[in-house]
Amino acid sequence: MKLYGSYTSPYVRHCRVALAQSSFDYEFVEADYAMSAENSPTAKVPYFIDGELMLTDSSSILKYIREKSGQVFLADIKDFDSFALATTLLDATVNLFLIENNGFGPDQISYLGRQRNRIESGLKELNERFHPDQSIELDSTLRCLCFIDWALFRKRISLDGLTNLQGLLNTANRVEAFSGTAPPA
Ligand SMILES: N[C@@H](CCC(=O)N[C@@H](CS)C(=O)NCC(=O)O)C(=O)O
């Protein structure tokens, strides 16, 4: 098994945590923009190869790792919805980060204001749905954690007043599979 990605990507991190929670041996290969553009149709990371199988999205990679190791992947519908919600917020935050780094913000592109509001309202909803002792074996919890830890790392969000999310992050940081995959300082 080979997982291609970067040490900062939250999507890649989620796959690294799932692999750490499995018993599989795998190789992590660092892939930059040029390499992902050459090898993946989405030009994104992560992508993953196991023999003849090539996967191009963190969700399919997670499903594969979980099911191959006898675990379940998002079997519960509410769990699935929370995974999807956290992914929508992560996608919006990554998108906004990249576009703002290119010199554009809500003053130039009004849709970016909608993205910003979505992140704010979505974080409040995540704070309602998750509590500090939520299992980090669940992919909804892990997606939420990979999102908020990356967004804090990039200084894109604040957890002020979001005490459940702050408590959940504190709990997760005591677990090696999560803390050991943190973005490099
Ligand atoms: N839906 C994809 C999203 C992956 C993604 O957006 N990866 C970012 C890194 S955090 C990327 O490769 N971005 C490169 C680009 O946008 O060109 C997944 O879940 O794997």
The ligand as an ORCA input file, in Angstrom:
! r2SCAN-3c Opt
* xyz 0 1
  N     -12.051     15.637     -2.008
  C     -10.622     15.501     -1.834
  C     -10.020     16.847     -1.432
  C      -8.491     16.793     -1.337
  C      -7.846     18.194     -1.371
  O      -8.514     19.218     -1.546
  N      -6.517     18.188     -1.179
  C      -5.766     19.424     -1.230
  C      -4.654     19.395     -0.187
  S      -5.278     19.740      1.423
  C      -5.074     19.540     -2.595
  O      -4.457     18.596     -3.042
  N      -5.159     20.711     -3.229
  C      -4.466     20.982     -4.449
  C      -5.234     21.887     -5.354
  O      -6.315     22.382     -4.950
  O      -4.774     22.086     -6.473
  C     -10.331     14.422     -0.787
  O     -11.160     14.239      0.108
  O      -9.304     13.729     -0.906
*
